[in-house]
């Protein structure tokens, strides 16, 4: 826009004249550099690619023009990725339709050849159209679309281009018309956009503006660039008056990444904006009176272990073969439940009580029950990782049967173990 400011005085007459004298095309030699996208027919086996072109032509003093076009659209094969040099040469005819202000639509058709190297030169015909937008008497922006028919391989490509269009030797507009239009071409805020087209008439001096005369806002956050201290704000993110992403709770994590938007002032947070909880007990550090709780333990609102209010008995349906202290692996899931409960209550201890039936002597059964209780305690401490200081074992022999020992089924039921858990 600064270039437009520097040359405004020089070109104002041409711009004004072009907005009036659009009844017919200006006669002269034309040049048209363009860039665009070449969409290959799927059957070619060649990737779509960027295209560059240069057109040289002549605009007659009527709707007709002719143009010779050279186009380069180097690409790769779709399967193997091998390079394909694509050069196209065309001779086109253009017919301009009725103009609408600075807009000049046209139809186009022509013939030519496309060189696919390695490959063959194929003849082509093309048809399409486009539009020009006059910036002044000589200079226009141009957009063009063509369908390109390969007459030998019978593929149909399409080409979309945008570029510039310049006419050499155009006749200057009458001085009287220029002087008349210059009065209407005022630019009150000197931003390079005349008032008639300026949607922001009071732009501050030196501020870069868009084609509508409004201050640029590159990241579209609603804060103009000359006021924006954070120019690369992601799309859709709320910002403050300085154009920077909001951080409502001032925890150093911006709102669109913050999963805990109401963190109290001064509290340390993690990358998600949530208060740190170093021992992962569910109580944030700034509220945690007991900061080193073991993982998985139950804690109160202050992060401290919850103590059992009363003893809890867990019956372990662990059956032993007669005269045996071996714990069958199928009973391990039951024992794991005891270990899990102790993990939740780190201040609790467990007493493993062993019982037998009345087979054999009382002294033998007493010794056997103690060994069975110790066997369960061993599984808890050695296999399941419970601290040995929290586990004790006691045997009651045949003193506390669940039922009379008058059948094999009853005696099996009396051979049992009970876990009694209580606070320290």
DRENDREN-67834 format. One line per 8 residues: number of its first residue (from 0); their letters; for each residue x, y, z of C-alpha. Coordinates in nm, 2 decimals. Each point is the difference from the previous one (the first is absolute). Layout:
NUM	a	X,Y,Z  ...
END
This chain:
0	xxxxxxxx	0.00,0.00,0.00  0.30,0.23,0.05  0.08,-0.03,-0.37  -0.35,0.10,-0.08  0.04,0.31,0.22  0.32,0.10,-0.17  -0.14,-0.04,-0.35  -0.35,0.12,0.08
8	xxxxxxxx	0.05,0.34,-0.16  0.15,-0.15,-0.31  -0.27,-0.26,-0.06  -0.32,0.17,0.13  -0.09,0.13,-0.34  0.04,-0.35,-0.15  -0.21,-0.16,0.27  -0.27,0.26,-0.03
16	xxxxxxxx	0.00,-0.03,-0.38  -0.02,-0.38,0.00  -0.32,0.02,0.22  -0.17,0.21,-0.27  0.15,-0.12,-0.33  -0.09,-0.37,0.03  -0.23,-0.01,-0.30  0.26,-0.19,-0.21
24	xxxxxxxx	0.34,-0.17,0.03  0.31,0.21,-0.04  0.19,-0.09,-0.32  0.36,-0.12,0.03  0.25,-0.27,0.06  -0.07,-0.20,0.32  0.21,-0.21,0.24  -0.15,-0.22,0.27
32	xxxxxxxx	0.21,-0.19,0.26  -0.21,-0.25,0.20  0.02,-0.27,0.26  -0.26,-0.27,0.07  -0.09,-0.37,0.04  0.00,-0.26,-0.28  -0.25,-0.28,0.08  0.10,-0.30,-0.21
40	xxxxxxxx	-0.25,-0.26,-0.13  0.01,-0.30,0.24  0.08,-0.23,-0.29  0.33,0.17,-0.07  0.17,-0.14,0.31  0.16,0.34,0.06  -0.04,0.20,0.32  -0.18,0.33,0.01
48	xxxxxxxx	0.25,0.29,0.03  0.07,0.37,0.01  0.01,0.17,-0.34  0.19,0.32,-0.12  -0.09,0.17,-0.32  0.09,0.30,-0.21  -0.23,0.14,-0.27  0.09,0.24,-0.28
56	xxxxxxxx	-0.28,0.14,-0.22  -0.18,0.28,-0.17  -0.32,0.17,0.10  -0.19,0.14,-0.29  -0.21,0.32,0.01  -0.31,-0.22,0.05  -0.10,-0.29,0.22  0.25,-0.24,-0.16
64	xxxxxxxx	0.36,-0.09,0.10  0.25,-0.27,-0.08  0.26,-0.14,0.23  0.30,-0.24,-0.02  0.05,-0.19,0.33  0.29,-0.20,0.13  -0.08,-0.21,0.32  0.23,-0.21,0.22
72	xxxxxxxx	-0.16,-0.25,0.23  0.28,-0.25,0.10  -0.14,-0.29,0.21  0.06,-0.37,0.10  -0.16,-0.32,-0.10  -0.26,-0.12,0.25  0.13,-0.35,0.04  0.38,0.01,-0.02
80	xxxxxxxx	0.05,0.37,0.08  0.23,0.05,-0.30  0.04,0.36,-0.13  -0.21,0.11,-0.29  0.09,0.32,-0.18  -0.32,0.17,-0.13  0.02,0.28,-0.25  -0.30,0.14,-0.18
88	xxxxxxxx	-0.03,0.24,-0.29  -0.34,0.15,-0.10  -0.14,0.26,-0.24  -0.33,0.13,0.15  -0.27,0.24,-0.11  -0.18,0.21,0.26  -0.34,0.17,-0.03  -0.08,0.26,0.26
96	xxxxxxxx	-0.36,0.04,0.12  -0.18,0.31,0.13  0.20,0.17,0.28  -0.14,0.05,0.35  0.19,0.29,0.15  0.36,-0.11,0.03  -0.09,-0.37,-0.07  0.05,-0.13,-0.35
104	xxxxxxxx	-0.11,-0.36,-0.06  0.11,-0.19,-0.31  -0.03,-0.34,-0.18  0.30,-0.18,-0.14  0.09,-0.29,-0.23  0.30,-0.12,-0.18  0.23,-0.28,-0.12  0.35,-0.11,0.09
112	xxxxxxxx	0.23,-0.28,0.10  0.11,-0.15,0.33  0.35,-0.16,0.04  0.01,-0.27,0.27  0.37,-0.09,0.04  0.08,-0.29,0.01  -0.30,-0.06,-0.23  -0.15,0.14,-0.31
120	xxxxxxxx	-0.12,0.34,-0.13  -0.38,0.00,-0.01  -0.23,0.24,-0.18  -0.27,0.17,0.20  -0.30,0.23,-0.02  -0.12,0.21,0.29  -0.30,0.21,0.10  -0.09,0.20,0.30
128	xxxxxxxx	-0.01,0.36,0.12  0.10,0.24,0.26  -0.03,0.35,0.14  0.23,0.31,0.03  -0.01,0.26,0.26  0.14,0.34,-0.12  0.23,0.17,0.25  0.07,0.28,-0.25
136	xxxxxxxx	-0.01,0.05,-0.37  0.29,-0.24,-0.07  0.02,-0.23,0.29  -0.26,-0.27,0.11  -0.03,-0.30,0.22  -0.10,-0.31,-0.18  -0.16,-0.34,0.08  -0.04,-0.28,-0.26
144	xxxxxxxx	-0.15,-0.35,-0.02  0.04,-0.24,-0.29  -0.10,-0.35,-0.09  0.28,-0.16,-0.21  -0.08,-0.29,-0.22  0.29,-0.23,-0.11  -0.11,-0.09,-0.36  0.23,-0.30,-0.01
152	xxxxxxxx	-0.02,-0.17,0.34  -0.36,0.13,0.05  0.07,0.12,0.36  -0.18,0.31,0.13  0.20,0.23,0.23  -0.10,0.32,0.17  0.22,0.31,0.08  -0.07,0.28,0.24
160	xxxxxxxx	0.23,0.30,-0.01  0.03,0.35,0.16  0.24,0.27,-0.10  0.06,0.34,-0.15  -0.09,0.16,-0.34  0.18,0.30,-0.15  -0.08,0.19,-0.32  0.29,0.18,-0.17
168	xxxxxxxx	-0.09,0.31,-0.21  -0.35,0.07,0.15  -0.13,0.34,-0.09  0.00,0.25,0.30  -0.33,0.11,0.13  -0.12,0.36,-0.09  0.13,0.26,0.24  -0.34,0.15,0.06
176	xxxxxxxx	-0.14,-0.33,0.13  0.31,-0.05,0.23  -0.04,0.34,0.15  -0.37,-0.06,0.06  0.05,-0.33,0.17  0.30,0.12,0.21  -0.25,0.21,0.20  -0.19,-0.31,0.08
184	xxxxxxxx	0.32,-0.21,0.09  0.07,0.16,0.33  0.19,-0.20,0.26  -0.07,0.17,0.33  0.21,-0.22,0.23  0.29,-0.04,-0.26  0.00,-0.38,0.03  0.01,-0.05,-0.38
192	xxxxxxxx	-0.37,-0.10,-0.03  -0.22,0.27,-0.14  -0.30,0.10,0.22  -0.25,-0.15,-0.24  0.14,-0.35,0.06  0.13,0.06,0.36  -0.21,-0.17,0.27  0.22,0.14,0.28
200	xxxxxxxx	0.04,0.37,-0.07  0.20,0.09,0.31  0.29,-0.24,-0.01  0.30,0.15,0.20  0.29,0.12,-0.19  0.26,-0.26,-0.10  -0.22,-0.30,0.07  0.00,-0.27,-0.27
208	xxxxxxxx	-0.35,-0.07,-0.14  -0.18,-0.25,-0.21  -0.18,0.06,-0.33  -0.30,0.13,0.19  0.21,0.26,0.17  -0.02,-0.17,0.35  0.30,-0.06,0.22  0.15,-0.35,-0.06
216	xxxxxxxx	-0.08,-0.28,0.25  0.22,-0.28,-0.12  -0.11,-0.26,0.26  -0.37,0.10,-0.02  -0.04,0.03,0.38  -0.18,0.33,-0.02  0.31,0.21,0.11  0.17,0.20,-0.28
224	xxxxxxxx	0.36,-0.09,-0.06  0.13,0.34,0.11  -0.15,-0.06,0.35  0.05,-0.38,0.01  0.28,-0.12,0.22  -0.06,-0.36,-0.09  -0.02,-0.02,-0.38  -0.03,-0.37,-0.04
232	xxxxxxxx	-0.31,-0.09,0.21  -0.16,-0.33,-0.11  -0.33,0.03,-0.18  -0.31,0.02,0.22  0.19,0.07,0.33  -0.13,0.28,0.23  0.25,0.28,0.05  0.04,0.31,0.22
240	xxxxxxxx	0.02,0.36,-0.11  0.37,-0.06,-0.09  -0.08,-0.29,-0.23  0.14,-0.26,0.23  -0.17,-0.33,0.10  -0.20,0.03,0.32  0.12,-0.16,0.32  -0.29,0.07,0.23
248	xxxxxxxx	0.15,-0.15,0.32  0.35,0.13,-0.07  0.16,-0.34,0.05  0.22,0.01,-0.30  -0.21,-0.23,-0.21  -0.22,0.17,-0.26  -0.37,-0.06,0.02  -0.04,-0.21,-0.32
256	xxxxxxxx	0.25,-0.25,0.14  -0.11,0.04,0.37  -0.21,-0.29,0.13  -0.03,0.17,0.34  -0.10,0.36,-0.06  -0.06,0.11,0.36  0.34,-0.09,0.16  0.05,0.22,0.31
264	xxxxxxxx	0.27,0.27,-0.02  0.36,-0.12,0.07  -0.08,-0.37,-0.03  0.25,-0.20,-0.21  -0.15,-0.18,-0.29  0.08,-0.27,-0.26  0.00,0.04,-0.38  -0.38,-0.04,0.00
272	xxxxxxxx	-0.04,0.30,0.24  -0.11,-0.22,0.29  0.14,0.03,0.35  0.29,-0.24,0.06  -0.08,-0.32,0.19  0.35,-0.16,0.05  -0.12,-0.31,0.18  -0.30,-0.05,-0.23
280	xxxxxxxx	-0.24,-0.05,0.29  -0.26,0.23,-0.15  0.08,0.29,0.24  0.20,0.29,-0.16  0.33,0.09,0.16  -0.12,0.33,0.14  -0.28,-0.18,0.19  0.20,-0.32,0.09
288	xxxxxxxx	0.10,-0.02,0.37  0.15,-0.34,-0.06  0.19,0.04,-0.33  0.16,-0.34,-0.02  -0.30,-0.23,-0.01  0.05,-0.34,-0.16  -0.16,-0.05,-0.34  -0.34,-0.16,0.02
296	xxxxxxxx	-0.06,0.07,0.37  -0.32,0.16,0.12  0.05,0.35,0.13  -0.22,0.27,0.16  -0.06,0.35,-0.13  0.34,0.11,0.14  0.19,-0.28,-0.18  0.06,-0.21,0.31
304	xxxxxxxx	-0.07,-0.38,0.04  -0.35,-0.10,0.11  0.01,-0.23,0.30  -0.24,-0.29,0.05  -0.26,0.09,0.27  -0.06,-0.37,0.08  0.16,-0.33,-0.08  -0.09,-0.17,-0.33
312	xxxxxxxx	-0.01,-0.38,-0.04  0.05,-0.15,-0.34  -0.06,-0.37,-0.04  0.24,-0.17,-0.22  -0.15,-0.31,-0.15  0.34,-0.16,-0.02  -0.03,-0.37,0.05  0.29,-0.22,0.09
320	xxxxxxxx	0.06,-0.37,-0.07  0.00,-0.21,0.31  0.33,0.04,0.20  0.12,0.26,-0.26  0.11,0.37,0.02  0.04,0.05,-0.37  -0.21,0.29,-0.15  -0.15,-0.10,-0.33
328	xxxxxxxx	0.05,0.28,-0.27  -0.37,0.00,-0.07  -0.05,0.18,0.33  0.24,0.28,-0.07  -0.27,0.24,-0.14  -0.17,-0.01,0.34  0.33,0.08,0.18  0.06,0.29,-0.25
336	xxxxxxxx	-0.32,0.16,0.12  0.15,0.02,0.35  0.32,0.15,-0.14  -0.21,0.26,-0.19  -0.19,0.09,0.31  0.32,0.05,0.19  0.13,0.22,-0.28  -0.30,0.22,0.03
344	xxxxxxxx	0.05,0.03,0.38  0.37,0.03,0.07  -0.06,0.05,0.37  -0.17,-0.34,0.03  0.14,-0.34,0.10  -0.12,-0.35,-0.06  -0.01,-0.31,0.22  -0.03,-0.32,-0.19
352	xxxxxxxx	-0.19,-0.26,0.21  0.05,-0.37,-0.09  -0.25,-0.28,0.09  -0.01,-0.38,-0.04  -0.24,-0.28,0.04  0.03,-0.26,0.28  0.19,-0.26,-0.19  0.31,-0.09,0.20
360	xxxxxxxx	0.11,0.12,0.33  -0.08,0.35,0.14  0.37,0.08,0.02  0.06,-0.10,-0.36  -0.31,0.20,-0.12  0.12,0.30,0.20  0.34,-0.01,-0.17  -0.16,-0.06,-0.34
368	xxxxxxxx	-0.24,0.30,0.03  0.30,0.22,0.09  0.19,-0.12,-0.31  -0.31,0.06,-0.22  -0.04,0.35,0.13  0.37,0.06,-0.06  -0.03,-0.14,-0.35  -0.27,0.27,-0.09
376	xxxxxxxx	0.21,0.27,0.17  0.30,-0.12,-0.21  -0.21,0.05,-0.32  -0.09,0.35,0.11  0.35,0.11,0.08  0.22,-0.19,-0.24  -0.23,-0.03,-0.31  -0.23,0.31,0.04
384	xxxxxxxx	0.24,0.25,0.15  -0.17,0.09,0.33  0.24,0.12,0.27  0.08,-0.29,0.24  -0.05,0.24,0.29  -0.37,0.03,-0.09  -0.06,-0.37,-0.01  -0.02,-0.25,0.28
392	xxxxxxxx	-0.13,-0.36,0.02  -0.17,-0.20,0.28  -0.13,-0.36,0.01  -0.31,-0.12,0.19  0.03,-0.36,-0.08  -0.34,-0.18,0.04  -0.12,0.24,0.27  -0.24,0.20,-0.22
400	xxxxxxxx	-0.17,-0.22,-0.25  -0.28,0.14,-0.22  -0.20,-0.32,0.03  0.03,-0.34,0.15  0.28,-0.23,-0.14  -0.24,-0.28,-0.07  0.04,-0.02,-0.38  0.27,0.05,-0.26
408	xxxxxxxx	-0.18,0.31,-0.13  -0.02,0.16,0.34  0.36,-0.07,0.08  0.11,0.16,-0.34  -0.20,0.31,0.10  0.17,0.02,0.34  0.35,0.00,-0.17  -0.01,0.37,-0.07
416	xxxxxxxx	0.18,0.34,0.03  -0.15,0.34,0.11  0.17,0.34,-0.05  -0.08,0.25,0.27  0.10,0.36,-0.09  0.01,0.28,0.25  0.17,0.34,0.04  0.34,0.03,0.16
END
